[in-house]
């Protein structure tokens, strides 16, 4: 089937639109990250990244392989007067064109299920994350009510339509791929918000400081 960026974007704007602000709020609540640089992988028209930009001080990078999608994203950025804080670039998750340790947050909604080499994609995400940075990757609509609404609307257009995360790889495949990428501390969650993988890149210095502070507190209690 031929990919039509403009048809895809029309669906994102008119059917999926309510999901992006809700997902953005859930990402912020889960990660606590509201400043620094954020990468939205397979961003399409940029709606998740733009929703994050609208409620945080994040500098957003929208990454997509499709030139048509990047043009749509650039127009969306301009419409919202966010040229100073959001940019659209060409790239593939398997070879992200960004420096090591440059991102505080990496997000993706929907593109995960199209990645053909999961270990390599996860390695690249881990590489570009700064120490202490977090990833929030998967697919969903934010709530069961919104999911039902969007599925019903989509089936008016395509009767057999099913969300991509219902045609998923086995969770063990994702866990195996994360392990091969050197990522051990991760969570795979399936709930009313969808299917999500989250992980944090270890910050050895901060973790050591927290351990030292915890030990100091325990010693202080012992002497009182």
N, C-alpha and C positions, 0 to 999 in steps of 0.2 A: 504494500500500500504506500502510495506517495505521500510524503509529509507536506502539509500545507500550513505554513506558519500563521497565515492570517486567519484561517479557519480555527486552528488551535487557539489562537489568541482570543478570538471571539468567544469561544467557550470559557476560557479562563476569566475573561472580563464579565461575562453575563451569567454564567452558571456557577463557577467556582468562587466568584468574588467575595461572598461572605466568609469564606474559610480563612482567607489570608490574615485579616486583623486578629481573628481568634487564635490562629496558630502563632502569630508573632507574640501575642501576649503570653501564651503558654511557654514559648521558648525563653522569653525574658524571665518569667517566673521560675523556670527550671534552672537556667544557667546563672542568672543574676548579672549577666554581662550587658552593659548599656553604653560602654565607651570602647574606643579602640577600633580596629578594622574587622570587618565581617565579610566573608565570602559566601555568596549564594550560588551553589553549583547547579548547572542545568536550569538556569533561572528563567528561561523563556522570556515573557514580557516583563519580568522583574517584580512581580506582584508581592511575593513574600519579602524580598529584600526591601522593597519600597514601604511595605507595612512596618518593617523594623525601623527603617529610617524615620518614619513618621512619629514614632513614639520613643526614640532613643537618640543619643548623640553619636551613634555608630557611623563610621565611614564605610560605605557599602560598595563591594565589587560584585557586579553581576556577570557571571561567566556562562557562556553558551557557545556551542559549536556553530549554530546556524546564523548566517549573516542576516537573514530576514528577521529572526527573533531579536538580534542585537539592535537592528534598526527600530523595531517596535519598542524595545526597552529604552533606547535613547530618547524616543519621542515621549514615552511615559515619564522619564526623568525630567525632561524639559517642561512638560505640562505641569509638573509639581514644583518647578523651580528648585530642583535639588542637584543641579549640575556641580555645585561645589562639594557635594558630599556623596554622590552616587555616580559610578561610572560603569559602562558595559564593555566587556572585553571578550575577545575570542579565546576559546580554550577547551580542553578536554580534561575531564577528571583524572584520566590515567596519566596525564602529563601537564600538571597545572603550571601555567606560566607566571608564577609568583615566587618571591624569595622564601628561603627557609625561615620558619619562626616569625612570619609576618602577620598572622591573623589571630585575633583574640577569639573569634567565633566562626565556625563553618556550618552552614545550614544547607539543606536541600529537601524540597518536597517533590516527590514523584520521579526524580531522575534515577534514584538508587536502583530501581527495578530494570533499568536498561544498561547498567554497567556490566560490560562483558568480562572484565577481569577484576573481581572484587578485591583480592589481596593488593593488587597494584593501586587501585583507587584508594583504598584505606591507607596504604603507605604514603601516598601523595598528600592526603588530608592530614595525616600525622606530621608529615614534613613541614607543611606550611603553617601548622598551628604553633603559636608561641607557647612557651612553658606556662602551664596553668590554663591554656586555652581549651575550649570545649567544642565538640561537634554534636549536631542535632540533625539526624538524617532519617528519611523515611517517606511515609506517605499517609495521608489522612485528611480529615476535614475539621478536626477539633472537638466534635461532639457527635453522639449518635443521632441526635435530632437533625443536625445540619447534614450529616452523612445521608440520612434517609431522604431529606429534601433534595439534595444534589443528585443522588442516584435516581430518584423519581423524575427529575427534570431531564437528566441525560437519557433515560429510557424512553422519553417522549421523542427524542431525536434518533436514538439508536437502541431498539428494543432489547438487544442482547447485551448491552453495556454493563460491565462490571469493573469496579475500581481495581487498579493494577495491583494493589497490595492484597487483593483477594486471590490473585494468581501468583502467589509468592513462591520464592525458593523456600526450602525448609529452613527453620531457624538455625539448625545445626550448620548449614552451609555458611550463614553469616558469621556464626561464632568461629568456625574453622578459618574463614577468610580473615577475620580480625586477628586471630592468633598468628596467622602467617605474616601479617603486617606488623607484628610486634606489639599489638594492643591487647593488654590483658584485663585492664580495669574498665569494663564496658557494661552497659545494660541494654537488653533487648526487651522492648515493651509492646504489648498488643492490648489495647483497651479501646474505649469509645472514641478516643481522639485519633486512632489509627494504629499504624505499625511504625515504631521508631527505634533507632539505635542511637545511643548517646555514649560519649566517652570524653574523658579529660586527659590532656597531655600532662604527664607528670612534671611538676616543678620541684626539682630536688631541693633547691635552696629554701623555697618557702616551706616545703614539707619538713625539712630539718629544723627550721626555725619554730614551726608549730610544735614539733616534738620537744624541742628544748624548752619552750614556754610551758608545755604541759608538765614536763618533769620539774621545772622550777616551781610551778603551782603546787604540785604534790609535795615537794620538799618543804614549801612554805607552810602547808597545812600540818605537816608532821612536826614542825617546830613550834606550832602554836598550841 
